[in-house]
């Protein structure tokens, strides 16, 4: 059974940084694409970033390019999201998601392309 557990969220001031972690289990890490999504109150869930467990190819939403960095540690079955220069607009629940890499365009960051989801971790950025 696929299990995804996010951690690292919290309260940070604007301009600050946080690093989120997504610990994965129950599947072969190298065969999956892992994504980060976020959802603010009253808004639709949106893609943030994703990474291939096999080759490390990444994708980022325009809103976070240059500020966020996704990375992975295959030995730990963990994906990270380093978030720098945080803005109050980044406030949301951040979710880790995974889908078996079957050649689809997961890099478009569509939530519907990812079947397995973690519980989410709250990120709050104060102004």
N, C-alpha and C positions, 0 to 999 in steps of 0.2 A: 504494500500500500504506500502510495506516495505521501510523504509528510514534508511539510515546509514550515519552518519556524523562524519568524522574523524577530530581531532584537536590535537594540541600539537607538530607538526613538526616544524623544524627550523634548524638553523645553530649551530653546536656545535663542539668543538675541540675534536680531538682524545683522548680517555680516559674519556670523559665526559658522561653525562647521559641526557636522555629525557624520558618523559612519554607521550605516545600517548593515546588518548581517542577515543572511538567509541560509539557515542550515537545512540541508536536504537529506532525505533518507528514503529508502523503499524503492529506489530505481537506480539505473545505471546513469550516473551523472554525465558521462561523456556522450550519451545518446540523446540528451535533452537540451532544449533552449530554456534559459531561465530569464524571466523578466521582472522588472519592478514597475508597479503601477501605483497610482495614488488617487484618492477620492476625498474631496473636500465636501463639507455639508452643503447640500442642495445642488451639487454638481455631479456630472457624470464621471465615472471612473476613466482615467486617462493614462496612457502609457508614458513611462519615464525613460526606461532604458532596458536593454536586454543583451544577453551574451550567450554565445554558443558554448556548451560544455565541452565540445570536442576541439574546436579550433580557436575559440576566443574572439570570434568576430562579434562586434558590438554595434549597437544602434542607440541613438539618443533623440529624445524629443527636442525640438528647437528651443523650447523654453529653458532647458537645462544644459544645453551644450556650452562647454567651457567652464561650467561650474561643478557638474557632477561627473564622477568617474565610476564606471562599473568594472569590477574585476572578479576573479575567481581563484579558488584554491582547490584543485581537483582532489588532492590528497585529503582534504578536510570536507569535501563535498559541500563547500560553502561559497556563496556569492556575496560580494560586498557592494555597497553603494556609498561612495565617499561624496558627501554633499558639502560644498564650500560656498561661501558668499550667499548664505541663505537669506531669503526674502520672506516677509510675511505671506506672500502669495504661494509659497511652498508649503504652507500649513495644510496638512491633510493626514489621513491614515494611509500609510504606505504598505502595499501588499507585495509579497513575492509570489510569483506564479511560474509554473513549469509546463512544458509540453514536449512530447517526444519529437525529435527533429526528423521530420519526414520530407523535408525539402520545401515546405511552405514558407511564405514570406513573413516570418515572425517578426522581422525587423521593422515592419510597419507598425508594430506596437498596438495591435488591436486586442482588447481584452478577450474577445470571443475566440481568439486563436489559442488561448491557454486554458486548459481544462482543470489543472490542479492549482489550488490557492492556499496560501497561509492565512493566518488569522488577522494579520495586520499589526502594525505598530504605529502609534501616534507620534507625529512630528508637529510641534508647535513652534512657530517663529514669531517672536515678539518684536514690535517696532520700537 
